[in-house]
Amino acid sequence: MSRQANRGTESKKMSSELFTLTYGALVTQLCKDYENDEDVNKQLDRMGYNIGVRLIEDFLARSNVGRCHDFRETADVIAKVAFKMYLGVTPSITNWSPAGDEFSLTLENNPLVDFVELPDNHSSLIYSNLLCGVLRGALEMVQMAVEAKFVQDTLKGDGVTEIRMRFIRRIEDNLPAGEE
């Protein structure tokens, strides 16, 4: 019985390590394909956005989470359900703005950066920028326009990894006249 449980844990660890190494290979290839870090950052964001647009359907089907009523509830679902489900970590929700339209997701341990050191010639690379794109894409599919950006990164010597999220607006469905 314990051998079976141990296999499941080992399988998850191997799977997360494989994902981390594969992601590292992707970023390495992008750095070779594009001339500067800003272009790589844009490409990672674009790729993440496309993943988020598709991932939200899987998330909603697997999590049984209903519609969030406000941005605070959305923050809780992102941190406590989505990050846990897909990355195996639960970021802290911190630094709420007084208006309640901005917050930070703070990761003590970013699983994407295991085994990673940024070379000196890539100091402006936002290595995990894919995550910002995933957040934007997924939230856009549930009618929330947001901005997501890294403000701290352990790869750049910061103590934690921090993603700043800002609510821009609720996206209205544009249905053709006569349809509801």
URURDA-V734164 format. One record per residue. N is the residue number from 1. SS is DSSP state (alpha for helix, beta for strand, coil for the rest). PSI is psi in whole degrees, 0 to 359 (* if undefined). NEAR is the number of other C-alpha atoms within 12 Angstrom. Layout:
BEGIN
[[N | SS | PSI | NEAR] [N | SS | PSI | NEAR]]
END
This chain:
BEGIN
[[1 | coil | 311 | 7] [2 | alpha | 330 | 8] [3 | alpha | 319 | 9] [4 | alpha | 313 | 10] [5 | alpha | 322 | 11] [6 | alpha | 323 | 12] [7 | alpha | 319 | 14] [8 | alpha | 318 | 14] [9 | alpha | 316 | 15] [10 | alpha | 320 | 14] [11 | alpha | 317 | 14] [12 | alpha | 318 | 18] [13 | alpha | 316 | 17] [14 | alpha | 319 | 15] [15 | alpha | 316 | 19] [16 | alpha | 323 | 24] [17 | alpha | 320 | 22] [18 | alpha | 316 | 18] [19 | alpha | 314 | 21] [20 | alpha | 315 | 24] [21 | alpha | 322 | 20] [22 | alpha | 318 | 20] [23 | alpha | 318 | 28] [24 | alpha | 320 | 26] [25 | alpha | 322 | 19] [26 | alpha | 312 | 22] [27 | alpha | 319 | 34] [28 | alpha | 315 | 23] [29 | alpha | 319 | 16] [30 | alpha | 321 | 25] [31 | alpha | 328 | 28] [32 | alpha | 326 | 15] [33 | alpha | 331 | 14] [34 | coil | 149 | 19] [35 | coil | 329 | 16] [36 | coil | 164 | 19] [37 | alpha | 326 | 27] [38 | alpha | 320 | 20] [39 | alpha | 322 | 22] [40 | alpha | 317 | 29] [41 | alpha | 316 | 31] [42 | alpha | 319 | 27] [43 | alpha | 318 | 31] [44 | alpha | 318 | 33] [45 | alpha | 316 | 32] [46 | alpha | 316 | 23] [47 | alpha | 317 | 28] [48 | alpha | 318 | 28] [49 | alpha | 313 | 30] [50 | alpha | 324 | 25] [51 | alpha | 315 | 27] [52 | alpha | 320 | 30] [53 | alpha | 324 | 25] [54 | alpha | 326 | 24] [55 | alpha | 332 | 29] [56 | alpha | 324 | 30] [57 | alpha | 315 | 19] [58 | alpha | 317 | 18] [59 | alpha | 312 | 27] [60 | alpha | 322 | 25] [61 | alpha | 319 | 12] [62 | alpha | 332 | 15] [63 | alpha | 339 | 21] [64 | coil | 32 | 15] [65 | coil | 133 | 21] [66 | coil | 185 | 14] [67 | coil | 134 | 16] [68 | coil | 141 | 19] [69 | coil | 340 | 16] [70 | coil | 176 | 18] [71 | alpha | 328 | 30] [72 | alpha | 317 | 26] [73 | alpha | 321 | 20] [74 | alpha | 317 | 33] [75 | alpha | 316 | 37] [76 | alpha | 316 | 25] [77 | alpha | 318 | 31] [78 | alpha | 309 | 39] [79 | alpha | 312 | 30] [80 | alpha | 338 | 23] [81 | alpha | 302 | 24] [82 | alpha | 308 | 32] [83 | alpha | 319 | 29] [84 | alpha | 317 | 21] [85 | alpha | 317 | 21] [86 | alpha | 333 | 27] [87 | alpha | 351 | 27] [88 | coil | 18 | 23] [89 | coil | 157 | 23] [90 | coil | 104 | 25] [91 | coil | 157 | 31] [92 | beta | 146 | 27] [93 | beta | 117 | 29] [94 | beta | 174 | 21] [95 | coil | 48 | 21] [96 | coil | 138 | 21] [97 | coil | 156 | 17] [98 | coil | 327 | 8] [99 | coil | 349 | 12] [100 | coil | 19 | 20] [101 | coil | 5 | 26] [102 | beta | 145 | 28] [103 | beta | 171 | 35] [104 | beta | 141 | 34] [105 | beta | 117 | 41] [106 | beta | 120 | 33] [107 | beta | 120 | 33] [108 | coil | 325 | 21] [109 | coil | 108 | 24] [110 | coil | 113 | 33] [111 | alpha | 340 | 33] [112 | alpha | 340 | 35] [113 | alpha | 9 | 32] [114 | coil | 139 | 22] [115 | coil | 16 | 18] [116 | coil | 137 | 23] [117 | coil | 130 | 20] [118 | coil | 130 | 25] [119 | coil | 154 | 15] [120 | alpha | 327 | 11] [121 | alpha | 6 | 12] [122 | alpha | 44 | 25] [123 | coil | 338 | 18] [124 | coil | 8 | 23] [125 | coil | 130 | 33] [126 | coil | 88 | 37] [127 | coil | 317 | 44] [128 | coil | 22 | 43] [129 | coil | 340 | 40] [130 | alpha | 323 | 34] [131 | alpha | 320 | 43] [132 | alpha | 318 | 38] [133 | alpha | 319 | 36] [134 | alpha | 314 | 34] [135 | alpha | 314 | 45] [136 | alpha | 312 | 39] [137 | alpha | 314 | 31] [138 | alpha | 315 | 33] [139 | alpha | 328 | 42] [140 | alpha | 326 | 30] [141 | alpha | 342 | 27] [142 | coil | 31 | 29] [143 | coil | 37 | 26] [144 | beta | 117 | 28] [145 | beta | 124 | 24] [146 | beta | 161 | 32] [147 | beta | 136 | 29] [148 | beta | 131 | 33] [149 | beta | 152 | 32] [150 | beta | 132 | 35] [151 | beta | 341 | 25] [152 | beta | 150 | 25] [153 | coil | 126 | 32] [154 | alpha | 334 | 28] [155 | alpha | 341 | 31] [156 | alpha | 18 | 25] [157 | coil | 359 | 12] [158 | coil | 158 | 16] [159 | coil | 333 | 16] [160 | coil | 170 | 23] [161 | beta | 128 | 32] [162 | beta | 126 | 34] [163 | beta | 123 | 39] [164 | beta | 126 | 34] [165 | beta | 133 | 38] [166 | beta | 126 | 32] [167 | beta | 129 | 30] [168 | beta | 305 | 19] [169 | beta | 163 | 18] [170 | beta | 133 | 19] [171 | coil | 126 | 15] [172 | coil | 140 | 12] [173 | coil | 131 | 14] [174 | coil | 88 | 10] [175 | coil | 147 | 8] [176 | coil | 151 | 7] [177 | coil | 134 | 7] [178 | coil | 353 | 6] [179 | coil | 142 | 7] [180 | coil | * | 7]]
END
